């Protein structure tokens, strides 16, 4: 089981971590919401919780709780800039569908 991040995503997370000044890494999880059922949640991690899985690439640690990992195993996280818009994009092999706005997915 694993989550991967692209070099662009790793660079952006590292930049944000440096600006923040502390922390272990970034947590990637899911919550029930949106028109398709589940949405990705990102937050800084200062302390690991019991059962957390840690994946490290390009010097950046991605932390995932066991429940979320069931839904996002194999996902690649990228950071994309398109014109004035920028943000994280997820390629999740478990997703069966997404809402029109791209904010949520179903499995």
BAFI-3210 file (N, C-alpha, C; in Angstrom, 3 decimals, decimal comma, padded with zeros to 6 digits):
// residues 107
n [1|2|3|4|5|6|7|8|9|10|11|12|13|14|15|16|17|18|19|20|21|22|23|24|25|26|27|28|29|30|31|32|33|34|35|36|37|38|39|40|41|42|43|44|45|46|47|48|49|50|51|52|53|54|55|56|57|58|59|60|61|62|63|64|65|66|67|68|69|70|71|72|73|74|75|76|77|78|79|80|81|82|83|84|85|86|87|88|89|90|91|92|93|94|95|96|97|98|99|100|101|102|103|104|105|106|107]
n.u [000,853|000,554|001,176|002,006|003,964|004,448|007,453|006,861|004,728|006,006|007,944|006,296|004,998|007,243|008,099|005,915|006,056|008,533|007,961|006,091|007,607|007,769|006,958|006,101|005,284|002,910|-000,503|-002,577|-005,841|-009,240|-012,645|-016,138|-018,178|-019,372|-020,714|-020,210|-019,450|-016,889|-014,111|-010,838|-008,597|-006,265|-003,658|-001,259|001,149|002,008|002,363|002,525|-000,129|-001,484|-001,154|-000,771|000,475|003,535|004,879|007,666|009,037|011,283|012,287|010,039|007,491|004,586|001,683|-000,692|-003,772|-004,964|-007,684|-008,278|-006,370|-007,394|-009,106|-007,513|-005,234|-002,487|-002,709|-001,611|-000,256|-000,216|001,059|-000,304|-000,100|-002,174|-002,516|-003,763|-004,610|-003,881|-003,080|-003,487|-003,688|-005,200|-004,556|-006,326|-006,501|-008,587|-010,907|-014,139|-015,723|-016,132|-017,243|-018,645|-017,282|-014,903|-014,249|-014,948|-015,110|-016,101|-016,043]
n.v [-001,177|002,202|005,728|008,085|010,967|013,573|015,176|017,934|018,267|017,504|019,527|021,774|021,156|021,006|023,661|024,957|023,778|024,729|027,473|027,430|026,549|024,411|020,937|017,561|016,547|016,184|015,408|013,238|012,553|011,295|012,416|012,063|013,661|016,192|015,956|013,506|011,793|011,346|013,318|014,680|015,425|017,655|018,331|019,821|017,892|017,510|015,654|012,149|009,768|006,800|003,991|005,405|005,587|006,221|007,723|008,479|010,721|012,393|013,781|014,576|013,881|011,986|011,430|009,021|007,934|004,687|004,113|005,972|005,177|002,872|003,843|005,446|004,140|003,655|006,060|008,946|012,039|015,250|018,542|021,175|023,870|025,997|028,500|031,158|029,554|027,138|024,046|020,970|017,845|014,678|011,383|008,711|005,337|003,895|005,341|005,481|007,337|010,913|014,107|016,812|019,208|018,327|018,147|016,036|012,407|009,040|005,636]
n.w [000,000|-000,833|-001,242|-003,680|-004,578|-006,906|-008,203|-008,434|-006,632|-004,260|-004,068|-003,698|-001,271|000,425|000,296|001,527|004,050|004,920|005,037|007,055|009,171|010,976|011,695|010,667|008,210|005,554|005,870|004,112|003,520|003,554|003,539|004,160|001,987|-000,323|-003,713|-004,856|-002,864|-001,446|-000,343|-000,727|001,927|003,190|005,463|007,654|009,488|012,783|014,688|014,811|014,587|016,138|014,105|011,753|008,428|006,858|004,066|002,156|-000,139|-002,223|-000,046|001,361|003,670|003,522|005,206|006,108|007,392|008,469|007,715|005,671|003,826|002,683|000,719|-000,869|-001,651|-003,751|-005,010|-006,816|-006,056|-007,317|-008,081|-009,723|-012,001|-013,748|-015,760|-013,906|-011,911|-009,413|-007,804|-005,910|-007,547|-007,834|-008,790|-008,645|-008,526|-007,458|-007,611|-008,857|-010,011|-010,478|-009,264|-011,185|-010,655|-009,682|-007,015|-005,391|-005,064|-005,966|-004,811]
ca.u [000,000|001,405|000,778|003,186|003,832|005,338|008,437|006,210|003,977|006,984|008,549|005,311|004,820|008,467|008,054|004,923|006,582|009,584|007,303|005,421|008,678|007,801|006,058|006,666|004,948|001,539|-001,453|-003,554|-006,925|-010,529|-013,808|-017,401|-018,712|-019,458|-021,800|-019,860|-019,304|-015,670|-013,222|-009,500|-008,321|-004,834|-003,320|000,095|001,262|002,990|002,514|001,947|-001,161|-001,360|-001,595|-000,421|001,478|004,347|005,526|008,575|009,588|011,929|012,469|008,759|006,736|003,138|001,127|-002,056|-004,358|-005,345|-009,018|-008,175|-005,522|-008,240|-009,730|-006,563|-004,053|-002,064|-002,957|-000,499|-000,596|000,565|000,741|-000,444|-000,407|-002,808|-002,839|-003,730|-005,058|-002,922|-003,570|-003,159|-004,542|-005,018|-004,873|-006,683|-006,976|-009,771|-012,071|-015,029|-016,325|-015,890|-018,279|-018,294|-016,338|-013,646|-013,975|-015,205|-015,043|-016,777|-015,275]
ca.v [000,000|003,379|006,973|008,707|012,376|013,978|016,176|019,248|018,258|017,474|020,862|022,694|020,813|021,412|025,131|025,308|023,337|025,680|028,734|027,178|026,528|023,193|019,876|016,306|016,373|016,523|014,304|013,108|011,700|011,488|012,586|011,914|014,980|016,461|015,340|012,134|010,949|011,500|014,395|014,642|016,388|017,845|019,154|019,619|016,915|017,826|014,469|010,944|009,071|005,342|003,385|006,202|005,107|007,336|007,495|009,603|010,879|013,694|014,435|015,001|012,786|011,974|010,615|008,589|007,064|003,406|004,150|006,697|004,432|001,929|004,535|006,193|003,339|003,729|007,405|009,860|013,434|016,172|019,962|021,659|025,277|026,222|029,924|031,744|028,529|026,117|023,204|019,558|016,941|013,307|010,303|007,645|004,169|003,343|006,196|005,006|008,505|012,207|015,096|017,717|020,245|017,687|018,271|014,798|011,198|007,861|004,393]
ca.w [000,000|-000,914|-001,884|-004,271|-004,931|-007,988|-007,781|-008,304|-005,372|-003,173|-003,971|-003,137|000,146|001,118|000,384|002,537|005,347|005,290|005,408|008,332|010,152|011,783|011,273|010,186|006,798|005,205|005,961|003,037|003,979|002,894|004,402|003,454|001,641|-001,754|-004,474|-005,247|-001,692|-000,667|-000,766|-000,157|002,985|003,397|006,621|008,154|010,574|013,812|015,530|014,218|015,346|016,101|012,853|010,580|007,482|006,385|002,773|001,933|-001,483|-002,451|001,242|001,932|004,269|003,346|006,279|005,795|008,407|007,858|007,119|004,394|002,897|001,961|-000,404|-001,701|-001,938|-005,148|-005,535|-007,058|-005,775|-008,143|-007,922|-011,089|-012,239|-015,037|-015,786|-012,563|-010,968|-009,020|-006,725|-005,948|-008,310|-007,394|-009,713|-007,722|-009,278|-006,802|-007,875|-009,921|-010,627|-009,841|-009,538|-012,266|-010,228|-009,322|-005,589|-004,666|-005,870|-005,412|-004,979]
c.u [000,892|000,689|002,066|002,897|004,846|006,378|007,828|005,441|004,929|007,610|007,576|005,099|006,042|008,507|007,084|005,393|007,667|008,986|006,622|006,439|008,743|006,831|006,805|006,465|003,524|000,674|-002,405|-004,601|-008,174|-011,591|-015,051|-018,000|-018,901|-020,564|-021,470|-019,577|-018,075|-014,830|-011,877|-009,350|-006,803|-004,626|-001,885|000,066|002,372|003,296|001,842|000,926|-000,931|-001,917|-001,252|000,637|002,221|005,059|006,399|009,113|010,155|012,056|011,201|008,018|005,240|002,593|-000,329|-002,550|-004,869|-006,704|-008,988|-007,396|-006,324|-008,819|-008,730|-005,269|-003,733|-002,229|-001,656|-000,999|000,348|000,182|000,804|-000,763|-000,967|-003,274|-002,701|-004,160|-003,929|-003,515|-003,141|-004,182|-004,190|-005,414|-005,058|-007,233|-008,235|-011,041|-012,858|-015,700|-015,976|-017,059|-017,772|-017,269|-014,997|-013,302|-014,202|-015,185|-015,825|-015,898|-016,216]
c.v [001,231|004,558|007,562|010,179|012,701|014,960|017,573|019,345|018,278|018,852|021,849|022,423|021,263|022,925|025,582|024,924|024,306|027,010|028,597|027,102|025,303|022,170|018,687|016,161|016,811|015,263|014,379|012,127|011,936|011,721|012,434|013,292|015,074|015,687|013,914|011,229|011,170|012,634|014,231|015,746|016,439|018,710|018,856|018,641|017,360|016,611|013,289|010,329|007,566|004,822|004,168|005,495|006,321|006,916|008,710|009,560|012,284|014,478|014,909|013,772|013,014|010,975|010,295|007,678|005,795|003,412|004,846|005,899|003,403|002,550|005,176|005,429|003,397|005,103|008,167|011,284|014,326|017,600|020,578|023,145|025,395|027,661|030,505|030,741|027,560|025,299|021,765|018,816|015,521|012,349|009,069|006,457|003,532|004,123|005,653|006,167|009,752|013,123|016,044|018,752|019,660|017,724|016,978|013,619|010,086|006,637|003,220]
c.w [000,000|-001,564|-002,466|-004,551|-006,008|-007,454|-007,595|-006,996|-004,186|-002,974|-003,329|-001,647|000,939|001,310|001,473|003,940|005,832|005,735|006,771|009,468|011,046|011,217|010,718|008,680|006,552|005,277|004,769|003,534|003,154|003,951|003,539|003,247|000,133|-002,445|-004,921|-004,060|-000,839|-001,237|-000,071|000,885|003,158|004,622|007,031|009,319|011,514|014,673|014,840|015,164|015,223|014,780|011,607|009,739|006,957|005,106|002,502|000,513|-001,592|-001,149|001,917|002,454|004,062|004,356|005,951|006,916|007,726|007,165|005,760|003,364|002,100|000,689|-001,357|-001,972|-003,427|-005,772|-005,737|-006,846|-006,575|-007,785|-009,299|-011,098|-013,643|-015,078|-014,394|-011,496|-010,659|-007,893|-006,902|-006,793|-007,899|-008,513|-008,852|-008,513|-008,685|-007,113|-009,065|-010,647|-009,838|-010,135|-010,627|-011,893|-009,810|-007,859|-004,822|-005,645|-005,195|-005,671|-005,113]
res [x|x|x|x|x|x|x|x|x|x|x|x|x|x|x|x|x|x|x|x|x|x|x|x|x|x|x|x|x|x|x|x|x|x|x|x|x|x|x|x|x|x|x|x|x|x|x|x|x|x|x|x|x|x|x|x|x|x|x|x|x|x|x|x|x|x|x|x|x|x|x|x|x|x|x|x|x|x|x|x|x|x|x|x|x|x|x|x|x|x|x|x|x|x|x|x|x|x|x|x|x|x|x|x|x|x|x]
***
